[in-house]
Amino acid sequence: MEIVNYFKAKTIEEAYQKLNEDPSNLIIGGGAWLRLSSKIVNTAIDLEHVGLNQIKETKNSIEIDAYVTLREVEKNEALANLFSSIINKGISGIMGVALRNLVTVGGSIFGKYSFSDFITPLLAVNTEVEMYKAGRMALEDFLKLRTREKDILLKIIIKKEKVLGYYYKMKKTGLDFAVINVGVTKTNGYYKIVVGARPSLAAYATSAMEYINNQKVITPKVIEDTAQIVVEELKFGTNSKASKEYRIELTKVYVKRGLKEVTK
Ligand SMILES: Cc1cc2nc3c(=O)[nH]c(=O)nc-3n(C[C@H](O)[C@H](O)[C@H](O)COP(=O)(O)OP(=O)(O)OC[C@H]3O[C@@H](n4cnc5c(N)ncnc54)[C@H](O)[C@@H]3O)c2cc1C
């Protein structure tokens, strides 16, 4: 990436105005992913001084600003206590501490990376995003937006609930991207199942969720059937990391483990 001008915005409105001045202008988070691209950027807009650097706990939610680093999220105890550490655990499997000290929540969500170890556990709990212009919406809806509007991600909002959770990233080596990642939660008796890196972006297994949430008793057979529905309804593919068939087998195993874990 080549940056022609670097602009430290003082307010979010100033950042937004600058963003829309030129099609090649963009917001820079930690810059770790951007620097891998060959883009020529007229103006990179830095959000360090616009006041998006906090994790706030309110009565009903935990709000994490876009400029907070993934390392700060990983170390947050309230998230660990409420959500069985699945968000913290997802992040701790991303490269090394040096990278996690640099990369931001904004860059990690806005990039909609299909391999994301942050998005999968966030979908498994109740997460919303707040954009400067588009406003607030469920993370799931944000991920489905096809248009690439020039907007600024301000924060994510996670509903405070006591969640029993499971997260697993299958990777070939310690620092690698996921071959598959699976998040399973049970919140007030309701199950959610999310599978990412299939290799496409994380998604809910909605039919499997409907099936298991309609069962009175969760028997080993119900768990087995649920895992089968997951791999029948979601699309899997082959890439340099793994074949479609291998991903399907792994998903069945980790969904079953996740369901057993949260049903204990
Ligand atoms: C070598 C390497 C290995 C990695 N491995 C993994 C992995 O195994 N698992 C995993 O989950 N992740 C992995 N990542 C991704 C990483 O965790 C971050 O998600 C990624 O680097 C983006 O964060 P950033 O702060 O660097 O964003 P940047 O590179 O600064 O920005 C990324 C995109 O988001 C936009 N953006 C940034 N902030 C905002 C905002 N507030 N509003 C609107 N747009 C914004 C930018 O314009 C750009 O388009 C890896 C990254 C690298 C470089």
The ligand as a MOL file (V3000), in Angstrom:
LIG
                    3D

  0  0  0     0  0            999 V3000
M  V30 BEGIN CTAB
M  V30 COUNTS 53 58 0 0 0
M  V30 BEGIN ATOM
M  V30 1 C -0.4610 -11.5000 9.0110 0
M  V30 2 C -1.8720 -11.4370 9.5080 0
M  V30 3 C -2.4720 -12.5800 10.0120 0
M  V30 4 C -3.8000 -12.5330 10.4760 0
M  V30 5 N -4.3800 -13.6710 10.9710 0
M  V30 6 C -5.6680 -13.6260 11.4140 0
M  V30 7 C -6.3140 -14.7760 11.9380 0
M  V30 8 O -5.7680 -15.8760 11.9940 0
M  V30 9 N -7.5980 -14.6520 12.3880 0
M  V30 10 C -8.2810 -13.4580 12.3400 0
M  V30 11 O -9.4280 -13.3950 12.7520 0
M  V30 12 N -7.6870 -12.3400 11.8600 0
M  V30 13 C -6.4100 -12.4180 11.3810 0
M  V30 14 N -5.8400 -11.2800 10.8530 0
M  V30 15 C -6.6770 -10.0600 10.7060 0
M  V30 16 C -6.5180 -9.1210 11.9150 0
M  V30 17 O -6.9630 -9.7580 13.0910 0
M  V30 18 C -7.3500 -7.8370 11.7050 0
M  V30 19 O -8.7120 -8.1910 11.6610 0
M  V30 20 C -6.9820 -7.0920 10.4200 0
M  V30 21 O -5.5870 -6.8660 10.3990 0
M  V30 22 C -7.7390 -5.7740 10.2830 0
M  V30 23 O -7.4850 -4.9440 11.3800 0
M  V30 24 P -6.6540 -3.5820 11.2120 0
M  V30 25 O -6.8750 -2.7820 12.4400 0
M  V30 26 O -5.2580 -3.9040 10.8190 0
M  V30 27 O -7.4460 -2.9120 9.9890 0
M  V30 28 P -6.8650 -2.0610 8.7650 0
M  V30 29 O -5.9140 -2.8860 7.9580 0
M  V30 30 O -6.3820 -0.7300 9.2340 0
M  V30 31 O -8.2350 -1.8300 7.9660 0
M  V30 32 C -8.9440 -2.8990 7.3820 0
M  V30 33 C -10.1620 -2.3440 6.6260 0
M  V30 34 O -11.1010 -1.7890 7.5350 0
M  V30 35 C -11.3290 -0.4050 7.2480 0
M  V30 36 N -11.5330 0.2550 8.5480 0
M  V30 37 C -10.7210 0.2080 9.6310 0
M  V30 38 N -11.3040 0.8240 10.6780 0
M  V30 39 C -12.5070 1.2680 10.2410 0
M  V30 40 C -13.5860 1.9770 10.8510 0
M  V30 41 N -13.5870 2.3420 12.1470 0
M  V30 42 N -14.6590 2.2870 10.0830 0
M  V30 43 C -14.7170 1.9230 8.7680 0
M  V30 44 N -13.7200 1.2430 8.1420 0
M  V30 45 C -12.6400 0.9180 8.8700 0
M  V30 46 C -10.1160 0.0490 6.4640 0
M  V30 47 O -10.3850 1.1770 5.6370 0
M  V30 48 C -9.8190 -1.2110 5.6500 0
M  V30 49 O -10.6930 -1.2910 4.5540 0
M  V30 50 C -4.5230 -11.3070 10.4180 0
M  V30 51 C -3.9000 -10.1570 9.9300 0
M  V30 52 C -2.5920 -10.1980 9.4820 0
M  V30 53 C -1.9680 -8.9300 8.9780 0
M  V30 END ATOM
M  V30 BEGIN BOND
M  V30 1 1 1 2
M  V30 2 1 2 3
M  V30 3 2 2 52
M  V30 4 2 3 4
M  V30 5 1 4 5
M  V30 6 1 4 50
M  V30 7 2 5 6
M  V30 8 1 6 7
M  V30 9 1 6 13
M  V30 10 2 7 8
M  V30 11 1 7 9
M  V30 12 1 9 10
M  V30 13 2 10 11
M  V30 14 1 10 12
M  V30 15 2 12 13
M  V30 16 1 13 14
M  V30 17 1 14 15
M  V30 18 1 14 50
M  V30 19 1 15 16
M  V30 20 1 16 17
M  V30 21 1 16 18
M  V30 22 1 18 19
M  V30 23 1 18 20
M  V30 24 1 20 21
M  V30 25 1 20 22
M  V30 26 1 22 23
M  V30 27 1 23 24
M  V30 28 2 24 25
M  V30 29 1 24 26
M  V30 30 1 24 27
M  V30 31 1 27 28
M  V30 32 2 28 29
M  V30 33 1 28 30
M  V30 34 1 28 31
M  V30 35 1 31 32
M  V30 36 1 32 33
M  V30 37 1 33 34
M  V30 38 1 33 48
M  V30 39 1 34 35
M  V30 40 1 35 36
M  V30 41 1 35 46
M  V30 42 1 36 37
M  V30 43 1 36 45
M  V30 44 2 37 38
M  V30 45 1 38 39
M  V30 46 1 39 40
M  V30 47 2 39 45
M  V30 48 1 40 41
M  V30 49 2 40 42
M  V30 50 1 42 43
M  V30 51 2 43 44
M  V30 52 1 44 45
M  V30 53 1 46 47
M  V30 54 1 46 48
M  V30 55 1 48 49
M  V30 56 2 50 51
M  V30 57 1 51 52
M  V30 58 1 52 53
M  V30 END BOND
M  V30 END CTAB
M  END
